[in-house]
Amino acid sequence: MHMTRFSALPAALALAALLAAAAPAARCAAPQGAGPRGAAPERASPDQAASKSAAPENAAPENAAAQNAGPLPAQADAPFAVRRIAAFDRPWAIAFLPDGRLVLTEKAGRMFLVTQAGAKTAIDGVPAAYDRGQNGMLDVAPSPDFARDRLLYFTRVAPEKGGGALILARARLDESGGRARLSELTTLWRQRPASRGGQPGGIIAFSPDGRHLFLTVGDRMEPDTAQDPEAARGKILRLNPDGSAPPDNPMAGQAGIRALTWSTGHRNAYGLAFAPDGTLWEHEMGPRGGDELNRIRPGGNYGWPEVSNGDQYSGWPIPRHATRPEFDAPSLYWTPVIAPAGLAFYRGTAFPAWQGSALIGGLRAEGLVRVAFGKDGVPRQADRWSLDRRIRDVAVAADGAVWLIEDGSGAGLLRLTAK
């Protein structure tokens, strides 16, 4: 990287000067082992207990040895066959219903029911989305009790004065006479203020017991807000299914977004899922380098924008995670980037070797990444398969087949089965 302002200095001295200049900019660093600023002492809960049993708070020794999987090449041969089931216009998310059908969202503000044979039913009554840049209709997840309550939870960036606001909503899915419609639409959480920036996040994950909902909120291209405990940016939220704040959140009882905040210091999280052991994992896109896979703990601060294993798009360096041990470092990262999108843990018999692995779509990588976990719980990239397609989301069917959606116009819904 060429930096004329330091051309007279030796390279090592230039880098040291840059890091020294950047260090004072850390305005909101939490004390080592602490959560976001002002965090109350953690209270025990089923979600917290799962996180703590899987990862002690002081995870520095493990994180210090995090693998950089970015340089690893894609493999030539894949153990699966790819079948194109249907095509959509800029699809964004897929989720399976108990009967085996999928719910699929399109970024422009549409939602479909799709059979595994590819038959589509458009869902009426879907609210408007702010379809600009990275914003629009986003994730969808059926209620853990969908067979009884027929509720769909979904996110979108909605048009508002000043741009668009990330909204978490739920509605009842009604079906009659071959048609489908959303009814009883309820807004559970609304981001304030609105923004014209991208990087909305908007990924939904229910806790294994179904009692809580987790939601990623991106920094909306306003990086400093990710460290502001008052800002609804750069956070992972934990809510009750009705949108209220659980009484055992890290900052429970405090005002505003603090009461909902589970972790902070995130950039652009497009993957969130619970592993079979109950651990919550998240991936997020870095800037120029530094895509991350993070083990999420209650009250954790993951450092953005104070630290990253990538640099600014301008080439200006960002202090690395190793320089600021008070922040939670990634368990795995990618430089060069893969632009991760979609995250699902494999549970099934079609691919026995994948049991318990994390499957991640790659937009930049144009393929599928498999992350395996050792006996010590440390993740390592096990496989990367090139599909020559930008992959937006990943889901696993009850029969163990893996389903993907491509990104863009005319994008395919793909089914992967064992060869």
Order of alpha helices (4+ residues) and beta strands (2+ residues): alpha-alpha-alpha-beta-beta-beta-beta-beta-beta-beta-alpha-beta-beta-beta-beta-beta-beta-beta-beta-beta-beta-beta-beta-beta-beta-beta-beta-beta-beta-beta
